[in-house]
Amino acid sequence: MTNNDIFKKLRVALQLRDDQIVEILELVDFRISKGEIGNFFRNADHPKFMECGDQVLRNFLNGLVIHLRGTKENPKKPMDVLAQNKEAVKTGGKPEVKAKAPQKPAAKKPMGKKPAFKAKKQEPVVEKIRFKNGKNKNS
C-alpha cells in the first residue's frame, strides 16, 4: 500500500475536502497548495499524478492529531470535531454558521459619468523567435 492510498483512505474516512487538508497541514507549518494535494488523489496513469512523499504524509498525520485532539493548552474531543465535519458535509461545506452583527449599508455615491477605462496594449515579454531545425515545411 502506497502513501497515496493511505492518504486517499484517510480523506474518505474522515470526509475531508482539499481546503481542510491544507488547513490541517498548516497546523504543523507545512505549506502546500490545493492543486498539489489534488495531484496526490489522481489515478496513477494521469499525467499530473504525483507520488505522496513520506514527509507530506508524516506532516498530515501530525496535523491531523492536532486537528482532532487539539493542543495541550486547548484540548478538543475528537468525536465533536468529526461531528462538526459531518455536519459541514451535509450543509454543503459550511461548518459553523455564526451570527453576524448587523452592518450599516454603505453610503451610495452620486450618479455621474463613469471614468473611462482604457486597456493599455501590453508589450510581449519575450520576442517572437522562429526556430529552424533544418526541416523544410514544403517536404
N, CA, C and O atoms as a MOPAC input file, in Angstrom:
PM7 MOZYME 1SCF
protein

 N      0.85400 1    -1.17000 1     0.00000 1
 C      0.00000 1     0.00000 1     0.00000 1
 C      0.90500 1     1.24000 1     0.00000 1
 O      1.82700 1     1.34400 1     0.80900 1
 N      0.63400 1     2.16000 1    -0.89900 1
 C      1.47200 1     3.35600 1    -1.03000 1
 C      0.95200 1     4.47600 1    -0.13800 1
 O     -0.14300 1     4.39700 1     0.41900 1
 N      1.77300 1     5.53000 1    -0.01600 1
 C      1.35500 1     6.69900 1     0.75600 1
 C      0.11000 1     7.33600 1     0.15300 1
 O     -0.74100 1     7.84900 1     0.88000 1
 N     -0.00200 1     7.30600 1    -1.17900 1
 C     -1.17300 1     7.87000 1    -1.83900 1
 C     -2.43800 1     7.12000 1    -1.41700 1
 O     -3.47400 1     7.73500 1    -1.16500 1
 N     -2.34900 1     5.79200 1    -1.34100 1
 C     -3.50900 1     5.00000 1    -0.93200 1
 C     -3.92400 1     5.32500 1     0.50000 1
 O     -5.11200 1     5.45800 1     0.79500 1
 N     -2.94100 1     5.45100 1     1.38200 1
 C     -3.23400 1     5.77500 1     2.78500 1
 C     -3.88500 1     7.15200 1     2.88100 1
 O     -4.86300 1     7.34200 1     3.60500 1
 N     -3.32400 1     8.11100 1     2.13500 1
 C     -3.85400 1     9.47800 1     2.12800 1
 C     -5.29200 1     9.49800 1     1.62400 1
 O     -6.14300 1    10.16900 1     2.20800 1
 N     -5.57500 1     8.76300 1     0.53400 1
 C     -6.92900 1     8.70400 1    -0.02900 1
 C     -7.90600 1     8.10400 1     0.96600 1
 O     -9.01000 1     8.61800 1     1.14700 1
 N     -7.49700 1     7.00400 1     1.61800 1
 C     -8.39700 1     6.32800 1     2.55600 1
 C     -8.70500 1     7.20200 1     3.76600 1
 O     -9.83500 1     7.20700 1     4.25400 1
 N     -7.70600 1     7.94400 1     4.25500 1
 C     -7.95400 1     8.84900 1     5.37900 1
 C     -8.87500 1     9.99600 1     4.96600 1
 O     -9.74000 1    10.42000 1     5.73300 1
 N     -8.67900 1    10.48700 1     3.75300 1
 C     -9.52200 1    11.57600 1     3.26400 1
 C    -10.98200 1    11.13900 1     3.16900 1
 O    -11.88400 1    11.88300 1     3.55400 1
 N    -11.20700 1     9.94400 1     2.66200 1
 C    -12.57800 1     9.44500 1     2.51700 1
 C    -13.17500 1     9.12100 1     3.88500 1
 O    -14.32500 1     9.46700 1     4.15400 1
 N    -12.40700 1     8.46400 1     4.74700 1
 C    -12.92100 1     8.05500 1     6.05300 1
 C    -13.29000 1     9.25400 1     6.92200 1
 O    -14.28200 1     9.21800 1     7.65000 1
 N    -12.49400 1    10.30800 1     6.84200 1
 C    -12.75200 1    11.48600 1     7.66800 1
 C    -13.56100 1    12.55200 1     6.93900 1
 O    -13.85500 1    13.60400 1     7.50700 1
 N    -13.92200 1    12.29000 1     5.69000 1
 C    -14.72900 1    13.19400 1     4.87300 1
 C    -14.10200 1    14.58600 1     4.81200 1
 O    -14.74300 1    15.58800 1     5.12900 1
 N    -12.82900 1    14.62500 1     4.39500 1
 C    -12.09700 1    15.87900 1     4.31700 1
 C    -12.08600 1    16.41600 1     2.90000 1
 O    -11.98100 1    15.65300 1     1.94100 1
 N    -12.19600 1    17.74200 1     2.76700 1
 C    -12.04300 1    18.40800 1     1.48400 1
 C    -10.60700 1    18.89700 1     1.36100 1
 O     -9.86300 1    18.90800 1     2.34200 1
 N    -10.22200 1    19.29900 1     0.16500 1
 C     -8.84700 1    19.73800 1    -0.06800 1
 C     -8.49800 1    20.95300 1     0.78600 1
 O     -7.38900 1    21.03700 1     1.31400 1
 N     -9.43300 1    21.89800 1     0.92800 1
 C     -9.11700 1    23.08700 1     1.71900 1
 C     -8.95400 1    22.74200 1     3.19400 1
 O     -8.18400 1    23.39700 1     3.89700 1
 N     -9.66600 1    21.72300 1     3.67600 1
 C     -9.49400 1    21.29300 1     5.05500 1
 C     -8.14000 1    20.61600 1     5.24200 1
 O     -7.50400 1    20.76700 1     6.28600 1
 N     -7.70100 1    19.87300 1     4.23300 1
 C     -6.38600 1    19.22700 1     4.30600 1
 C     -5.29100 1    20.29000 1     4.34300 1
 O     -4.30800 1    20.14000 1     5.06800 1
 N     -5.45500 1    21.36300 1     3.56900 1
 C     -4.48300 1    22.46700 1     3.58500 1
 C     -4.41600 1    23.07300 1     4.98100 1
 O     -3.32800 1    23.34900 1     5.48500 1
 N     -5.57800 1    23.28200 1     5.61200 1
 C     -5.61000 1    23.84700 1     6.96400 1
 C     -4.94700 1    22.91200 1     7.96900 1
 O     -4.24000 1    23.37400 1     8.86500 1
 N     -5.16200 1    21.61800 1     7.83800 1
 C     -4.54900 1    20.64000 1     8.74200 1
 C     -3.03600 1    20.66900 1     8.59100 1
 O     -2.31200 1    20.61500 1     9.58500 1
 N     -2.55400 1    20.75300 1     7.35800 1
 C     -1.10700 1    20.80600 1     7.14200 1
 C     -0.50200 1    22.11500 1     7.65200 1
 O      0.66100 1    22.14000 1     8.05500 1
 N     -1.27800 1    23.20100 1     7.63900 1
 C     -0.76600 1    24.46800 1     8.14800 1
 C     -0.64700 1    24.46400 1     9.66600 1
 O      0.08000 1    25.28500 1    10.22700 1
 N     -1.35000 1    23.55300 1    10.34500 1
 C     -1.22300 1    23.44600 1    11.79700 1
 C      0.19500 1    23.04500 1    12.21200 1
 O      0.64000 1    23.37300 1    13.31100 1
 N      0.89800 1    22.33600 1    11.33000 1
 C      2.27000 1    21.92200 1    11.61700 1
 C      3.25900 1    22.71400 1    10.75800 1
 O      4.38900 1    22.27700 1    10.53800 1
 N      2.82700 1    23.88000 1    10.27400 1
 C      3.67200 1    24.78200 1     9.46800 1
 C      4.19900 1    24.11300 1     8.20600 1
 O      5.36700 1    24.27500 1     7.85200 1
 N      3.34900 1    23.37200 1     7.53800 1
 C      3.70500 1    22.75200 1     6.26100 1
 C      2.79000 1    23.35400 1     5.21200 1
 O      1.58300 1    23.11300 1     5.23300 1
 N      3.34400 1    24.13100 1     4.29900 1
 C      2.55600 1    24.84100 1     3.29200 1
 C      2.51600 1    24.02200 1     2.00600 1
 O      3.54400 1    23.57900 1     1.49500 1
 N      1.30300 1    23.83500 1     1.50100 1
 C      1.10300 1    23.13000 1     0.23400 1
 C     -0.20300 1    23.64700 1    -0.35700 1
 O     -1.12100 1    24.00600 1     0.38200 1
 N     -0.29100 1    23.68800 1    -1.67200 1
 C     -1.49000 1    24.23600 1    -2.31300 1
 C     -2.53100 1    23.13700 1    -2.53600 1
 O     -2.22900 1    21.94500 1    -2.48200 1
 N     -3.77300 1    23.58100 1    -2.79000 1
 C     -4.85000 1    22.62900 1    -3.06300 1
 C     -4.58500 1    21.85200 1    -4.34200 1
 O     -4.94100 1    20.67800 1    -4.44200 1
 N     -3.96200 1    22.49900 1    -5.31900 1
 C     -3.65300 1    21.83100 1    -6.58000 1
 C     -2.68000 1    20.68100 1    -6.39500 1
 O     -2.83600 1    19.61700 1    -6.99500 1
 N     -1.66500 1    20.90700 1    -5.55200 1
 C     -0.70700 1    19.84000 1    -5.29700 1
 C     -1.35500 1    18.67900 1    -4.56000 1
 O     -1.02500 1    17.51900 1    -4.80500 1
 N     -2.28400 1    18.99400 1    -3.65300 1
 C     -2.98100 1    17.93100 1    -2.93200 1
 C     -3.85800 1    17.13900 1    -3.89400 1
 O     -3.95100 1    15.91600 1    -3.79100 1
 N     -4.50300 1    17.83800 1    -4.83100 1
 C     -5.33000 1    17.15300 1    -5.82200 1
 C     -4.53100 1    16.19200 1    -6.67000 1
 O     -5.05600 1    15.17200 1    -7.11600 1
 N     -3.25500 1    16.50400 1    -6.90200 1
 C     -2.41100 1    15.60700 1    -7.69400 1
 C     -2.13400 1    14.29700 1    -6.97300 1
 O     -1.88800 1    13.28200 1    -7.62400 1
 N     -2.16900 1    14.29400 1    -5.64400 1
 C     -1.96900 1    13.05100 1    -4.89500 1
 C     -3.14400 1    12.09600 1    -5.07000 1
 O     -2.97200 1    10.87900 1    -4.98900 1
 N     -4.34100 1    12.63900 1    -5.31000 1
 C     -5.54300 1    11.81900 1    -5.36800 1
 C     -5.91900 1    11.39700 1    -6.78400 1
 O     -6.96600 1    10.77800 1    -6.97400 1
 N     -5.11100 1    11.70700 1    -7.76600 1
 C     -5.39600 1    11.32100 1    -9.14900 1
 C     -5.04700 1     9.85900 1    -9.37500 1
 O     -4.38500 1     9.23000 1    -8.54900 1
 N     -5.50200 1     9.32300 1   -10.51100 1
 C     -5.12200 1     7.96300 1   -10.89200 1
 C     -3.63600 1     7.92400 1   -11.21300 1
 O     -3.05100 1     8.93300 1   -11.60500 1
 N     -3.04000 1     6.77200 1   -11.04500 1
 C     -1.59500 1     6.64100 1   -11.25200 1
 C     -1.19800 1     6.85800 1   -12.70900 1
 O     -0.05500 1     7.22200 1   -12.98600 1
 N     -2.11600 1     6.64000 1   -13.63700 1
 C     -1.77700 1     6.82100 1   -15.04800 1
 C     -2.06600 1     8.23600 1   -15.55800 1
 O     -1.84500 1     8.52000 1   -16.73500 1
 N     -2.55600 1     9.12500 1   -14.69200 1
 C     -2.83400 1    10.50300 1   -15.09100 1
 C     -1.51600 1    11.25700 1   -15.25200 1
 O     -0.58300 1    11.02600 1   -14.48400 1
 N     -1.42100 1    12.16300 1   -16.24600 1
 C     -0.15100 1    12.87300 1   -16.46400 1
 C      0.28300 1    13.77300 1   -15.29500 1
 O      1.47800 1    14.00700 1   -15.11800 1
 N     -0.66500 1    14.27800 1   -14.49800 1
 C     -0.31400 1    15.17100 1   -13.38600 1
 C     -0.26100 1    14.45100 1   -12.04100 1
 O     -0.18700 1    15.10000 1   -10.99800 1
 N     -0.29600 1    13.13300 1   -12.05000 1
 C     -0.22600 1    12.35000 1   -10.82500 1
 C      1.12000 1    12.56900 1   -10.14400 1
 O      2.15800 1    12.61400 1   -10.80300 1
 N      1.09400 1    12.70400 1    -8.81200 1
 C      2.33000 1    12.85600 1    -8.03900 1
 C      2.34000 1    11.82200 1    -6.92400 1
 O      1.30900 1    11.54000 1    -6.31400 1
 N      3.51300 1    11.26200 1    -6.66600 1
 C      3.66500 1    10.35700 1    -5.53800 1
 C      3.63900 1    11.18400 1    -4.25500 1
 O      4.26100 1    12.24400 1    -4.18100 1
 N      2.93000 1    10.70400 1    -3.26200 1
 C      2.89400 1    11.36300 1    -1.96400 1
 C      4.12600 1    10.91900 1    -1.18800 1
 O      4.29300 1     9.73600 1    -0.89100 1
 N      4.96800 1    11.85800 1    -0.87300 1
 C      6.19400 1    11.52900 1    -0.16500 1
 C      5.95200 1    11.25700 1     1.31300 1
 O      4.88300 1    11.54800 1     1.85000 1
 N      6.96100 1    10.69900 1     1.95300 1
 C      6.86900 1    10.39600 1     3.38100 1
 C      6.68800 1    11.66500 1     4.20400 1
 O      5.95100 1    11.67200 1     5.19000 1
 N      7.36200 1    12.73800 1     3.79800 1
 C      7.29800 1    13.98900 1     4.54700 1
 C      5.88200 1    14.56300 1     4.53600 1
 O      5.40600 1    15.04700 1     5.56300 1
 N      5.21000 1    14.51500 1     3.39700 1
 C      3.85000 1    15.05600 1     3.29700 1
 C      2.89800 1    14.24500 1     4.17000 1
 O      2.10100 1    14.81300 1     4.91700 1
 N      2.97900 1    12.92600 1     4.07700 1
 C      2.08400 1    12.07700 1     4.86600 1
 C      2.37400 1    12.21900 1     6.35700 1
 O      1.44600 1    12.26500 1     7.16400 1
 N      3.65200 1    12.28900 1     6.73300 1
 C      4.01800 1    12.44200 1     8.14200 1
 C      3.46700 1    13.75000 1     8.70000 1
 O      2.89800 1    13.77100 1     9.79200 1
 N      3.63400 1    14.85400 1     7.94400 1
 C      3.11300 1    16.13900 1     8.40400 1
 C      1.59200 1    16.14600 1     8.45700 1
 O      1.00500 1    16.76200 1     9.34600 1
 N      0.95000 1    15.46600 1     7.51000 1
 C     -0.51200 1    15.39300 1     7.54100 1
 C     -0.98000 1    14.64700 1     8.78600 1
 O     -1.91800 1    15.08500 1     9.45200 1
 N     -0.34200 1    13.53300 1     9.10800 1
 C     -0.74500 1    12.75900 1    10.29000 1
 C     -0.51400 1    13.54300 1    11.57800 1
 O     -1.34400 1    13.50100 1    12.48600 1
 N      0.61400 1    14.26100 1    11.66300 1
 C      0.86400 1    15.08900 1    12.84500 1
 C     -0.15300 1    16.22400 1    12.94700 1
 O     -0.62200 1    16.54100 1    14.04000 1
 N     -0.49300 1    16.83000 1    11.82300 1
 C     -1.50000 1    17.89100 1    11.82000 1
 C     -2.88400 1    17.35400 1    12.14900 1
 O     -3.68700 1    18.03100 1    12.79100 1
 N     -3.15800 1    16.13000 1    11.70500 1
 C     -4.45600 1    15.50500 1    11.98300 1
 C     -4.63000 1    15.26900 1    13.48000 1
 O     -5.73100 1    15.42300 1    14.00800 1
 N     -3.56200 1    14.90100 1    14.16000 1
 C     -3.61300 1    14.71600 1    15.60900 1
 C     -3.96900 1    16.03300 1    16.28400 1
 O     -4.81100 1    16.06700 1    17.18100 1
 N     -3.33000 1    17.11700 1    15.85500 1
 C     -3.62400 1    18.43300 1    16.43800 1
 C     -5.04500 1    18.86400 1    16.08700 1
 O     -5.74700 1    19.44100 1    16.91800 1
 N     -5.46400 1    18.58300 1    14.85800 1
 C     -6.81500 1    18.96700 1    14.41400 1
 C     -7.88600 1    18.24600 1    15.22700 1
 O     -8.88300 1    18.85500 1    15.61600 1
 N     -7.68900 1    16.95600 1    15.48700 1
 C     -8.70600 1    16.17700 1    16.19000 1
 C     -8.61500 1    16.31400 1    17.71000 1
 O     -9.64000 1    16.45800 1    18.37700 1
 N     -7.41500 1    16.27000 1    18.25600 1
 C     -7.25300 1    16.29500 1    19.70500 1
 C     -7.03900 1    17.68200 1    20.27600 1
 O     -7.30700 1    17.92000 1    21.45300 1
 N     -6.56300 1    18.59000 1    19.45900 1
 C     -6.23300 1    19.91200 1    19.95600 1
 C     -4.83700 1    19.92200 1    20.54200 1
 O     -4.10100 1    18.94100 1    20.43300 1
 N     -4.47600 1    21.02500 1    21.16000 1
 C     -3.16700 1    21.13400 1    21.79100 1
 C     -3.29900 1    20.85500 1    23.28000 1
 O     -4.40000 1    20.67000 1    23.79700 1
 N     -2.16700 1    20.82800 1    23.95500 1
 C     -2.17800 1    20.56400 1    25.38800 1
 C     -2.91300 1    21.67900 1    26.13300 1
 O     -3.63700 1    21.42700 1    27.09600 1
 N     -2.71500 1    22.91700 1    25.67000 1
 C     -3.35600 1    24.06200 1    26.30600 1
 C     -4.83500 1    24.17500 1    25.94500 1
 O     -5.62700 1    24.69000 1    26.73500 1
 N     -5.21400 1    23.70000 1    24.75900 1
 C     -6.58600 1    23.83200 1    24.27000 1
 C     -7.06300 1    22.48200 1    23.73500 1
 O     -7.16800 1    22.30900 1    22.52100 1
 N     -7.35600 1    21.51100 1    24.62900 1
 C     -7.75300 1    20.18300 1    24.14500 1
 C     -9.15500 1    20.18700 1    23.53000 1
 O    -10.00800 1    20.99700 1    23.89300 1
 N     -9.36800 1    19.26200 1    22.59300 1
 C    -10.66700 1    19.08400 1    21.94100 1
 C    -11.08300 1    17.62800 1    22.08600 1
 O    -10.26400 1    16.76000 1    22.38900 1
 N    -12.36000 1    17.37800 1    21.86600 1
 C    -12.83900 1    15.99900 1    21.81900 1
 C    -12.91000 1    15.58500 1    20.35600 1
 O    -13.59400 1    16.23800 1    19.56800 1
 N    -12.21600 1    14.51100 1    19.97400 1
 C    -12.18600 1    14.10100 1    18.55900 1
 C    -13.56800 1    13.83300 1    17.97700 1
 O    -13.80500 1    14.13700 1    16.80800 1
 N    -14.47800 1    13.27800 1    18.75500 1
 C    -15.81100 1    12.97000 1    18.23000 1
 C    -16.59300 1    14.24700 1    17.91600 1
 O    -17.39400 1    14.27300 1    16.98300 1
 N    -16.35700 1    15.30400 1    18.69800 1
 C    -17.01700 1    16.58100 1    18.40700 1
 C    -16.52100 1    17.17000 1    17.08500 1
 O    -17.30100 1    17.71100 1    16.30100 1
 N    -15.20400 1    17.05300 1    16.85300 1
 C    -14.62200 1    17.57100 1    15.61100 1
 C    -15.16400 1    16.79000 1    14.41700 1
 O    -15.49900 1    17.37600 1    13.38800 1
 N    -15.24900 1    15.46500 1    14.55800 1
 C    -15.77600 1    14.63800 1    13.46400 1
 C    -17.25400 1    14.93300 1    13.21100 1
 O    -17.69900 1    14.93600 1    12.06300 1
 N    -18.02100 1    15.18200 1    14.28300 1
 C    -19.43700 1    15.51300 1    14.12000 1
 C    -19.59500 1    16.85200 1    13.39600 1
 O    -20.47700 1    16.99400 1    12.54900 1
 N    -18.74900 1    17.83300 1    13.72100 1
 C    -18.79700 1    19.12300 1    13.02200 1
 C    -18.46500 1    18.95100 1    11.55800 1
 O    -19.07300 1    19.58200 1    10.69300 1
 N    -17.50100 1    18.09700 1    11.28300 1
 C    -17.10600 1    17.85300 1     9.89800 1
 C    -18.23400 1    17.16500 1     9.13400 1
 O    -18.47100 1    17.47700 1     7.96700 1
 N    -18.92400 1    16.24100 1     9.77900 1
 C    -20.04100 1    15.54700 1     9.13300 1
 C    -21.17100 1    16.52800 1     8.83200 1
 O    -21.80600 1    16.43600 1     7.78100 1
 N    -21.42800 1    17.46600 1     9.74300 1
 C    -22.43800 1    18.49400 1     9.50600 1
 C    -22.02500 1    19.40700 1     8.35700 1
 O    -22.86500 1    19.84500 1     7.57200 1
 N    -20.73400 1    19.68900 1     8.26300 1
 C    -20.23900 1    20.54900 1     7.18000 1
 C    -20.47200 1    19.88600 1     5.83400 1
 O    -20.78800 1    20.56300 1     4.85500 1
 N    -20.31900 1    18.58000 1     5.77400 1
 C    -20.54200 1    17.85700 1     4.52500 1
 C    -22.03000 1    17.89100 1     4.16200 1
 O    -22.37800 1    18.05000 1     2.99200 1
 N    -22.89600 1    17.74500 1     5.14900 1
 C    -24.33600 1    17.75600 1     4.89200 1
 C    -24.83300 1    19.12600 1     4.44100 1
 O    -25.70300 1    19.21700 1     3.57500 1
 N    -24.27900 1    20.20400 1     5.03100 1
 C    -24.75200 1    21.54700 1     4.69700 1
 C    -24.06000 1    22.12500 1     3.48600 1
 O    -24.33100 1    23.26400 1     3.10700 1
 N    -23.18800 1    21.37900 1     2.88000 1
 C    -22.54500 1    21.85400 1     1.65900 1
 C    -21.28300 1    22.65000 1     1.90700 1
 O    -20.96100 1    23.54600 1     1.12600 1
 N    -20.56400 1    22.35100 1     2.96400 1
 C    -19.26400 1    22.96600 1     3.16700 1
 C    -19.24700 1    24.14600 1     4.11200 1
 O    -18.24200 1    24.85100 1     4.19100 1
 N    -20.34400 1    24.38600 1     4.84000 1
 C    -20.36600 1    25.48500 1     5.78700 1
 C    -20.41900 1    24.88600 1     7.18400 1
 O    -21.50200 1    24.56900 1     7.67700 1
 N    -19.24500 1    24.72100 1     7.84500 1
 C    -19.21500 1    24.01100 1     9.10800 1
 C    -19.97900 1    24.70100 1    10.22800 1
 O    -20.79100 1    24.06100 1    10.89700 1
 N    -19.74500 1    25.95600 1    10.44400 1
 C    -20.41600 1    26.65500 1    11.52900 1
 C    -20.97500 1    27.96800 1    11.00000 1
 O    -20.27400 1    28.73500 1    10.34000 1
 N    -22.23400 1    28.21400 1    11.29500 1
 C    -22.84600 1    29.46700 1    10.88500 1
 C    -22.90700 1    30.34300 1    12.12100 1
 O    -23.69900 1    30.09600 1    13.03100 1
 N    -22.06800 1    31.36800 1    12.14900 1
 C    -22.03400 1    32.27200 1    13.28500 1
 C    -22.89100 1    33.48500 1    12.96400 1
 O    -22.92000 1    33.96200 1    11.82900 1
 N    -23.58500 1    33.97400 1    13.97600 1
 C    -24.43100 1    35.15000 1    13.78200 1
 C    -23.54200 1    36.37000 1    13.60700 1
 O    -22.63000 1    36.60800 1    14.39900 1
 N    -23.81400 1    37.12700 1    12.57700 1
 C    -23.03400 1    38.32700 1    12.30800 1
 C    -23.77100 1    39.53900 1    12.86500 1
 O    -25.00000 1    39.58100 1    12.90900 1
 N    -22.99400 1    40.50400 1    13.28100 1
 C    -23.58000 1    41.74700 1    13.76500 1
 C    -24.17000 1    42.50000 1    12.57200 1
 O    -23.59200 1    42.48100 1    11.48500 1
 N    -25.31300 1    43.16200 1    12.76300 1
 C    -25.89100 1    43.90400 1    11.64200 1
 C    -24.95400 1    45.01500 1    11.19800 1
 O    -24.36200 1    45.71400 1    12.02100 1
 N    -24.83000 1    45.16400 1     9.90800 1
 C    -23.93400 1    46.16000 1     9.35300 1
 C    -24.75100 1    47.28700 1     8.72600 1
 O    -25.85400 1    47.07400 1     8.22400 1
 N    -24.17600 1    48.49400 1     8.76900 1
 C    -24.82400 1    49.63600 1     8.14200 1
 C    -24.63800 1    49.53000 1     6.63600 1
 O    -23.58600 1    49.09700 1     6.16700 1
 N    -25.65500 1    49.92300 1     5.88000 1
 C    -25.46200 1    49.91500 1     4.43000 1
 C    -24.45300 1    50.99200 1     4.03500 1
 O    -24.40200 1    52.06300 1     4.64000 1
 N    -23.66600 1    50.69500 1     3.03000 1
 C    -22.65100 1    51.64700 1     2.56700 1
 C    -23.32600 1    52.86300 1     1.94500 1
 O    -24.37400 1    52.75000 1     1.30900 1
 N    -22.71300 1    54.01700 1     2.13700 1
 C    -23.24800 1    55.25600 1     1.56300 1
 C    -23.14700 1    55.17500 1     0.04600 1
 O    -22.12100 1    54.77100 1    -0.50000 1
 N    -24.23600 1    55.56600 1    -0.63000 1
 C    -24.25800 1    55.49700 1    -2.08700 1
 C    -23.55400 1    56.70100 1    -2.67300 1
 O    -23.65000 1    57.81200 1    -2.15100 1
 N    -22.85100 1    56.46800 1    -3.75300 1
 C    -22.17200 1    57.54400 1    -4.46000 1
 C    -23.14600 1    58.17500 1    -5.44500 1
 O    -24.00200 1    57.48200 1    -5.99700 1
 N    -23.02900 1    59.45400 1    -5.66800 1
 C    -23.93700 1    60.08900 1    -6.62300 1
 C    -23.68500 1    59.57100 1    -8.03700 1
 O    -22.55800 1    59.26000 1    -8.42300 1
 N    -24.77900 1    59.49100 1    -8.78900 1
 C    -24.67600 1    59.02100 1   -10.16300 1
 C    -23.94300 1    60.05700 1   -10.99700 1
 O    -24.11200 1    61.25700 1   -10.77800 1
 N    -23.16800 1    59.63400 1   -11.90600 1
 C    -22.44000 1    60.54700 1   -12.76100 1
 C    -21.75300 1    59.74100 1   -13.85200 1
 O    -22.01100 1    58.54900 1   -14.02100 1
 N    -20.89100 1    60.39800 1   -14.57600 1
 C    -20.18800 1    59.69700 1   -15.63100 1
 C    -19.16900 1    58.74900 1   -15.01600 1
 O    -18.48500 1    59.06200 1   -14.04100 1
 N    -19.10600 1    57.59700 1   -15.62300 1
 C    -18.11700 1    56.62700 1   -15.17800 1
 C    -16.77400 1    57.00600 1   -15.78400 1
 O    -16.71300 1    57.45900 1   -16.92700 1
 N    -15.71500 1    56.82700 1   -15.03800 1
 C    -14.40400 1    57.13000 1   -15.60300 1
 C    -14.10700 1    56.18900 1   -16.76400 1
 O    -14.39900 1    54.99400 1   -16.71800 1
 N    -13.52700 1    56.75700 1   -17.78600 1
 C    -13.20500 1    55.95300 1   -18.96700 1
 C    -12.04400 1    55.02700 1   -18.63200 1
 O    -11.00900 1    55.45500 1   -18.12100 1
 N    -12.23700 1    53.77100 1   -18.92700 1
 C    -11.19000 1    52.78400 1   -18.67500 1
 C    -10.65300 1    52.32500 1   -20.01600 1
 O    -11.38000 1    51.77000 1   -20.83900 1
 N     -9.40700 1    52.55800 1   -20.21300 1
 C     -8.78100 1    52.13200 1   -21.45700 1
 C     -7.70900 1    51.11600 1   -21.13100 1
 O     -6.79000 1    51.37400 1   -20.35300 1
 N     -7.84700 1    49.98800 1   -21.72700 1
 C     -6.85000 1    48.94300 1   -21.51600 1
 C     -5.60000 1    49.27500 1   -22.30400 1
 O     -5.67200 1    49.56900 1   -23.49800 1
 N     -4.48000 1    49.22900 1   -21.65600 1
 C     -3.22000 1    49.50100 1   -22.32900 1
 C     -2.78400 1    48.25700 1   -23.07900 1
 O     -2.96200 1    47.13400 1   -22.60800 1
 N     -2.22600 1    48.47100 1   -24.22300 1
 C     -1.72600 1    47.35500 1   -25.01100 1
 C     -0.44000 1    46.86700 1   -24.36400 1
 O      0.52200 1    47.61800 1   -24.20700 1
 N     -0.44600 1    45.60800 1   -23.99700 1
 C      0.72400 1    45.05900 1   -23.33700 1
 C      1.74300 1    44.61500 1   -24.36400 1
 O      1.41500 1    43.99300 1   -25.37500 1
 N      2.97600 1    44.94900 1   -24.08000 1
 C      4.04700 1    44.53500 1   -24.95300 1
 C      4.43400 1    43.10500 1   -24.60400 1
 O      4.40300 1    42.72700 1   -23.43200 1
 N      4.79400 1    42.31200 1   -25.59200 1
 C      5.17100 1    40.92800 1   -25.27600 1
 C      6.44600 1    40.90200 1   -24.43700 1
 O      7.36000 1    41.70200 1   -24.63700 1
 N      6.48100 1    39.97300 1   -23.50600 1
 C      7.62100 1    39.84900 1   -22.61700 1
 C      8.81000 1    39.27000 1   -23.36200 1
 O      9.94900 1    39.68400 1   -23.14600 1
 N      8.54700 1    38.32100 1   -24.22900 1
 C      9.59800 1    37.66300 1   -24.98900 1
 C      9.35100 1    37.91300 1   -26.47100 1
 O      8.21400 1    37.88100 1   -26.94200 1
 N     10.42800 1    38.16200 1   -27.18800 1
 C     10.28200 1    38.38200 1   -28.62100 1
 C      9.87100 1    37.09200 1   -29.30500 1
 O     10.16500 1    35.99400 1   -28.83000 1
 N      9.18700 1    37.24700 1   -30.42800 1
 C      8.81400 1    36.06600 1   -31.19700 1
 C     10.04600 1    35.55600 1   -31.93000 1
 O     10.71200 1    36.29600 1   -32.65400 1
 N     10.33200 1    34.28500 1   -31.72600 1
 C     11.51200 1    33.67500 1   -32.32900 1
 C     11.06600 1    32.46900 1   -33.13000 1
 O     10.25500 1    31.66900 1   -32.66500 1
 N     11.58600 1    32.34300 1   -34.31200 1
 C     11.29500 1    31.16600 1   -35.13400 1
 C     12.50000 1    30.24900 1   -35.08500 1
 O     13.62300 1    30.64800 1   -35.39500 1
 N     12.25100 1    29.04100 1   -34.70000 1
 C     13.31200 1    28.05000 1   -34.64500 1
 C     13.30800 1    27.26100 1   -35.94000 1
 O     12.26200 1    26.77900 1   -36.37400 1
 N     14.44500 1    27.13000 1   -36.54300 1
 C     14.57400 1    26.34100 1   -37.76400 1
 C     15.45900 1    25.14600 1   -37.43500 1
 O     16.64900 1    25.28200 1   -37.15000 1
 N     14.85100 1    23.99700 1   -37.48300 1
 C     15.57900 1    22.78600 1   -37.13600 1
 C     16.13300 1    22.07700 1   -38.36800 1
 O     16.46000 1    20.89200 1   -38.29900 1
 N     16.24300 1    22.76900 1   -39.47300 1
 C     16.79500 1    22.15800 1   -40.66400 1
 C     15.77200 1    21.40300 1   -41.48200 1
 O     16.13300 1    20.74100 1   -42.45500 1
 N     14.49400 1    21.48600 1   -41.11300 1
 C     13.45100 1    20.79100 1   -41.84800 1
 C     12.71200 1    21.80600 1   -42.71200 1
 O     12.40100 1    22.90800 1   -42.26000 1
 N     12.43700 1    21.43300 1   -43.93900 1
 C     11.65200 1    22.29200 1   -44.82700 1
 C     10.19000 1    21.97100 1   -44.66200 1
 O      9.81000 1    20.80300 1   -44.56800 1
 N      9.36500 1    22.99700 1   -44.62400 1
 C      7.93300 1    22.77700 1   -44.49100 1
 C      7.35400 1    22.21800 1   -45.79200 1
 O      6.32100 1    21.54900 1   -45.76800 1
 N      7.99900 1    22.48000 1   -46.91200 1
 C      7.47000 1    22.03300 1   -48.19800 1
 C      7.65500 1    20.53000 1   -48.40900 1
 O      6.91900 1    19.93400 1   -49.19600 1
 N      8.61300 1    19.90300 1   -47.73300 1
 C      8.84900 1    18.49400 1   -47.97300 1
 C      7.92500 1    17.61500 1   -47.19500 1
 O      8.00700 1    16.39100 1   -47.29700 1

